[in-house]
Amino acid sequence: MSATLRQVAHAAGLSLATVSRALAGSPRCSVDARSRAQAAAERLG
């Protein structure tokens, strides 16, 4: 089962909106937030 955005956000310590932007590759998201979201998503599956 894949992790939900909410689970990724909680694990990364980010908001749901930030995780959504980060994983979509939005330029409105910082490099730090993007790497935290991606790392959390990989950890959670």
C-alpha positions as a Markdown table, in Angstrom:
| # | Residue | x | y | z |
|---|---|---|---|---|
| 1 | Met | 0.0 | 0.0 | 0.0 |
| 2 | Ser | 1.3 | 3.4 | -0.9 |
| 3 | Ala | 1.7 | 6.2 | 1.7 |
| 4 | Thr | -0.8 | 9.0 | 1.6 |
| 5 | Leu | 0.2 | 12.7 | 1.2 |
| 6 | Arg | -0.9 | 13.2 | 4.8 |
| 7 | Gln | 1.4 | 10.4 | 6.1 |
| 8 | Val | 4.3 | 11.8 | 4.1 |
| 9 | Ala | 3.6 | 15.3 | 5.4 |
| 10 | His | 3.5 | 14.1 | 9.0 |
| 11 | Ala | 6.8 | 12.1 | 8.6 |
| 12 | Ala | 8.6 | 15.0 | 6.9 |
| 13 | Gly | 7.2 | 17.6 | 9.3 |
| 14 | Leu | 5.7 | 19.6 | 6.4 |
| 15 | Ser | 2.3 | 20.7 | 5.5 |
| 16 | Leu | 0.1 | 18.7 | 3.1 |
| 17 | Ala | 0.2 | 21.5 | 0.5 |
| 18 | Thr | 4.0 | 21.7 | 0.7 |
| 19 | Val | 4.4 | 18.0 | 0.2 |
| 20 | Ser | 2.0 | 18.1 | -2.8 |
| 21 | Arg | 4.0 | 20.9 | -4.4 |
| 22 | Ala | 7.3 | 19.2 | -3.6 |
| 23 | Leu | 6.4 | 15.9 | -5.1 |
| 24 | Ala | 4.9 | 17.6 | -8.2 |
| 25 | Gly | 8.2 | 19.5 | -8.7 |
| 26 | Ser | 6.7 | 22.9 | -8.3 |
| 27 | Pro | 9.2 | 25.8 | -8.4 |
| 28 | Arg | 7.3 | 27.3 | -5.4 |
| 29 | Cys | 8.8 | 24.7 | -3.2 |
| 30 | Ser | 12.3 | 25.0 | -1.6 |
| 31 | Val | 15.0 | 22.5 | -2.3 |
| 32 | Asp | 15.0 | 21.5 | 1.4 |
| 33 | Ala | 11.3 | 20.8 | 1.5 |
| 34 | Arg | 11.5 | 18.9 | -1.7 |
| 35 | Ser | 14.3 | 16.6 | -0.4 |
| 36 | Arg | 12.5 | 16.1 | 2.9 |
| 37 | Ala | 9.3 | 15.2 | 1.2 |
| 38 | Gln | 11.0 | 12.8 | -1.2 |
| 39 | Ala | 13.0 | 11.1 | 1.5 |
| 40 | Ala | 9.8 | 10.6 | 3.6 |
| 41 | Ala | 7.9 | 9.2 | 0.6 |
| 42 | Glu | 10.7 | 6.8 | -0.1 |
| 43 | Arg | 10.8 | 5.6 | 3.6 |
| 44 | Leu | 7.1 | 5.1 | 3.7 |
| 45 | Gly | 6.8 | 3.4 | 0.4 |
